[in-house]
Amino acid sequence: MMRTIRSFVRRAGRITMSQQAALDNLSSTYVLPEKTVIDWDSAFARSGAPRHVEIGFGMGDALCSMAQAHPERDYLGIEVHTAGVGRVLAHLHKFALHHVRVCCDDAVLVLREQLPAHSLDAVYIYFPDPWHKKRHHKRRLIQPEFIQLLATRLKPQAHLYLATDWQDYAQQMLEVLEASAEFTNLNGAGQFAPRNAERPLTKFEQRGQRLGHGVWDLVYQRLSLPPQS
Ligand SMILES: C[S@@+](CC[C@H](N)C(=O)[O-])C[C@H]1O[C@@H](n2cnc3c(N)ncnc32)[C@H](O)[C@@H]1O
């Protein structure tokens, strides 16, 4: 049987009581069922809102802050780390953010099995696991096959936002996306982007800035689909 290489390891990790309570009580409101094609209008109880997805939201700082700033958009967060999901659910409930839903599964499966073709307006992938050892590079999320799959789920003109604090991963992101015929770099071929102001400055990034570590942002746009012949 073919072994699938995953971009994550499920961390046992500690879950706080409030995260566990949120998972127990709020999952039925915010978490979408696995392995089921997402009917966006019915899941969000409205239609016509732009559809934004964050992959690997971690503890959810960016997802929650973007959702708070943009009630006019629908947000779907995808994450396998249960503590982070619990934290986000508690936040959504506290701030009555009814325009956010969560999938707790491998983003590759969610994209492949749950998200309809050409349905998304924007995707964010902030600080994906760097898998810094060379023998682990095959686990990195940003690879040609993943970007190919992602492209099939984006609407024409949709935006893809990436950020990493690992220089060689930033370079890999640039190479993979520049080589893709499906995307154009909004900052010019081969260029990194200015820091996206919508991305909250997390403690982790502030610490990196203090220590003089770099962060590299990239913004790409999905090219229009070729006309049907
Ligand atoms: C280094 S953390 C960064 C989290 C967050 N984006 C941030 O900026 O703080 C990467 C996150 O991506 C999640 N992740 C990695 N691969 C994933 C996948 N295939 N599907 C869903 N989540 C994934 C991990 O569980 C982890 O929480």
The ligand as an SDF file (V2000), in Angstrom:
LIG
                    3D

 27 29  0  0  0  0  0  0  0  0999 V2000
    4.1150   26.1180   12.4550 C   0  0  0  0  0  0  0  0  0  0  0  0
    2.4040   26.0480   12.7500 S   0  0  0  0  0  0  0  0  0  0  0  0
    1.8740   27.6970   12.3260 C   0  0  0  0  0  0  0  0  0  0  0  0
    0.5080   28.0090   12.8290 C   0  0  0  0  0  0  0  0  0  0  0  0
   -0.0640   29.3700   12.4570 C   0  0  0  0  0  0  0  0  0  0  0  0
   -0.3490   29.4670   11.0470 N   0  0  0  0  0  0  0  0  0  0  0  0
    0.8330   30.5030   12.9030 C   0  0  0  0  0  0  0  0  0  0  0  0
    1.2550   31.2940   12.0490 O   0  0  0  0  0  0  0  0  0  0  0  0
    1.1140   30.6140   14.1060 O   0  0  0  0  0  0  0  0  0  0  0  0
    1.7850   25.0760   11.3900 C   0  0  0  0  0  0  0  0  0  0  0  0
    0.3950   24.5360   11.6520 C   0  0  0  0  0  0  0  0  0  0  0  0
   -0.0850   23.8930   10.4840 O   0  0  0  0  0  0  0  0  0  0  0  0
   -0.8000   22.7340   10.8630 C   0  0  0  0  0  0  0  0  0  0  0  0
   -0.7810   21.8260    9.7070 N   0  0  0  0  0  0  0  0  0  0  0  0
    0.3050   21.3240    9.0960 C   0  0  0  0  0  0  0  0  0  0  0  0
   -0.0340   20.5490    8.0510 N   0  0  0  0  0  0  0  0  0  0  0  0
   -1.4010   20.5790    7.9970 C   0  0  0  0  0  0  0  0  0  0  0  0
   -2.3380   19.9640    7.1460 C   0  0  0  0  0  0  0  0  0  0  0  0
   -1.9550   19.1840    6.1240 N   0  0  0  0  0  0  0  0  0  0  0  0
   -3.6410   20.1770    7.3790 N   0  0  0  0  0  0  0  0  0  0  0  0
   -4.0470   20.9690    8.4130 C   0  0  0  0  0  0  0  0  0  0  0  0
   -3.1920   21.5860    9.2630 N   0  0  0  0  0  0  0  0  0  0  0  0
   -1.8820   21.3960    9.0520 C   0  0  0  0  0  0  0  0  0  0  0  0
   -0.0800   22.2070   12.0840 C   0  0  0  0  0  0  0  0  0  0  0  0
   -0.9220   21.4100   12.8960 O   0  0  0  0  0  0  0  0  0  0  0  0
    0.3400   23.5010   12.7730 C   0  0  0  0  0  0  0  0  0  0  0  0
   -0.6080   23.9070   13.7370 O   0  0  0  0  0  0  0  0  0  0  0  0
  1  2  1  0
  2  3  1  0
  2 10  1  0
  3  4  1  0
  4  5  1  0
  5  6  1  0
  5  7  1  0
  7  8  2  0
  7  9  1  0
 10 11  1  0
 11 12  1  0
 11 26  1  0
 12 13  1  0
 13 14  1  0
 13 24  1  0
 14 15  1  0
 14 23  1  0
 15 16  2  0
 16 17  1  0
 17 18  1  0
 17 23  2  0
 18 19  1  0
 18 20  2  0
 20 21  1  0
 21 22  2  0
 22 23  1  0
 24 25  1  0
 24 26  1  0
 26 27  1  0
M  CHG  2   2   1   9  -1
M  END
$$$$
